[in-house]
Amino acid sequence: MQELSLRVELNHLLEAEELYWKQRSRVTWLREGDRNTSFFHISTSNWRRRNSIQWLQSSTGSWTTDKEEIVATVREFYEHLYKSSHPTLPHIEDDKQSQDQSPAIC
């Protein structure tokens, strides 16, 4: 029972520490972020590096780091994803009604 309470307390302290560092980084960003400082440039560079695709696995299973190949792989993926071999949905029956059959449609 004591071990459980210690684990709960440890989790609480870890969450509090995480919140502290998150709030502290927010204060630093608000104070230094929009000014033309080295902090701003380093933060922006790090953000861009974290939010870019460094390598990607193609549908054939090969890995690439070449930017042009990454673009081609992404384009191929989405073209394949959104191409439809069946323009209509075959599992949905075509249930057409005339205006006489369904006056509520008009």
C-alpha positions as CSV (number, residue, x, y, z in Angstrom):
1,M,0.0,0.0,0.0
2,Q,2.9,2.4,0.8
3,E,4.5,1.6,-2.5
4,L,1.3,2.6,-4.3
5,S,1.1,5.9,-2.5
6,L,4.8,6.6,-3.2
7,R,4.2,5.9,-6.9
8,V,1.3,8.3,-6.9
9,E,3.3,10.9,-5.2
10,L,6.2,10.4,-7.6
11,N,3.9,10.8,-10.6
12,H,2.5,13.9,-9.1
13,L,5.9,15.4,-8.6
14,L,7.0,14.5,-12.1
15,E,3.9,16.1,-13.6
16,A,4.6,19.2,-11.5
17,E,8.2,19.4,-12.7
18,E,7.0,19.0,-16.3
19,L,4.5,21.8,-15.9
20,Y,7.2,24.0,-14.3
21,W,9.6,23.6,-17.2
22,K,6.7,24.1,-19.7
23,Q,5.6,27.3,-18.1
24,R,9.2,28.5,-17.8
25,S,9.9,27.9,-21.5
26,R,6.6,29.8,-22.3
27,V,7.8,32.8,-20.2
28,T,11.2,32.7,-22.0
29,W,9.5,32.6,-25.4
30,L,7.2,35.5,-24.5
31,R,10.1,37.6,-23.3
32,E,12.6,36.7,-26.0
33,G,10.7,35.0,-28.8
34,D,9.6,37.7,-31.1
35,R,12.7,39.8,-30.8
36,N,15.5,39.5,-33.3
37,T,17.8,37.6,-30.9
38,S,20.0,34.6,-31.1
39,F,17.4,32.8,-28.9
40,F,14.7,33.5,-31.5
41,H,16.9,32.2,-34.3
42,I,18.0,29.1,-32.5
43,S,14.4,28.3,-31.5
44,T,13.2,28.8,-35.0
45,S,16.0,26.6,-36.4
46,N,15.2,23.8,-33.9
47,W,11.5,24.0,-34.7
48,R,12.1,23.7,-38.4
49,R,14.5,20.8,-37.9
50,R,12.0,19.0,-35.7
51,N,9.1,19.6,-38.1
52,S,10.7,18.4,-41.3
53,I,10.8,14.9,-42.8
54,Q,14.4,13.7,-42.7
55,W,13.8,10.2,-44.3
56,L,10.9,8.3,-45.5
57,Q,10.1,4.7,-46.5
58,S,8.4,4.2,-49.8
59,S,5.7,1.7,-50.8
60,T,8.5,-0.7,-52.0
61,G,10.1,-0.7,-48.6
62,S,13.2,1.3,-49.5
63,W,14.3,4.2,-47.3
64,T,15.3,7.6,-48.8
65,T,16.8,10.8,-47.6
66,D,16.8,12.6,-50.9
67,K,14.3,15.5,-50.7
68,E,13.0,15.0,-54.3
69,E,12.4,11.3,-53.7
70,I,10.6,12.1,-50.4
71,V,8.3,14.5,-52.3
72,A,7.7,11.9,-55.0
73,T,7.0,9.2,-52.4
74,V,4.5,11.5,-50.6
75,R,2.8,12.5,-53.9
76,E,2.6,8.8,-55.0
77,F,1.1,7.8,-51.6
78,Y,-1.7,10.4,-51.7
79,E,-2.4,9.9,-55.4
80,H,-2.8,6.2,-54.8
81,L,-4.9,6.9,-51.7
82,Y,-7.3,9.2,-53.4
83,K,-7.5,7.5,-56.8
84,S,-10.7,5.5,-57.0
85,S,-11.0,2.4,-59.2
86,H,-14.7,2.5,-58.5
87,P,-16.2,5.9,-58.9
88,T,-19.4,4.8,-57.2
89,L,-19.6,2.8,-54.1
90,P,-20.6,-0.8,-55.1
91,H,-21.9,-1.8,-51.7
92,I,-24.6,1.0,-51.7
93,E,-27.6,0.3,-53.9
94,D,-28.8,3.0,-56.2
95,D,-32.1,3.9,-54.5
96,K,-33.7,6.5,-56.8
97,Q,-37.1,7.8,-56.2
98,S,-39.3,10.0,-58.3
99,Q,-40.8,13.2,-57.1
100,D,-44.2,11.4,-56.9
101,Q,-42.7,8.7,-54.7
102,S,-41.1,11.1,-52.2
103,P,-42.6,14.5,-52.0
104,A,-40.4,15.3,-48.9
105,I,-37.3,15.5,-51.1
106,C,-38.6,18.5,-53.0
